[in-house]
Amino acid sequence: MISGCGSKSEVEDIHFTGLLDAQYLYLTPASAKCRQSSTAYGATGKNVSTVGPVPGSSVELHLDSAIYGDNAGIQSLNGVLQVLRYGGYGVKASGLVGLYLDLDVSWMQFITGRAP
């Protein structure tokens, strides 16, 4: 079991996300016992650090693409992190109003190699 929270072994978890269609994220620790801390790095060089207020709580993060660029990376050094993006098109003139949720996978969850 990988926790990295309160253990001697550190776990680095990295997520990448696009900011063109969603700029709001929920960052949640993998365990209710962990106080999650993470840093978001924007393509423009701007970054922001977050710390969960209490163990097990999620943190809401707004990464404005005008400030952070079109892409961002989120790094946690103290445990596995779940990143949930949410947003919508909100283009009322064209009738494209909606909402969606999307789970951003971790760098550790990518599979490399040949597929059959």
Beta strands, then each sheet from edge to edge (+ up, - down):
strand 1: 13-18
strand 2: 24-29
strand 3: 37-42
strand 4: 47-51
strand 5: 59-62
strand 6: 71-76
strand 7: 81-87
strand 8: 100-104
sheet 1: 1+ 6- 3+ 4-
sheet 2: 5+ 2- 7+ 8-
end
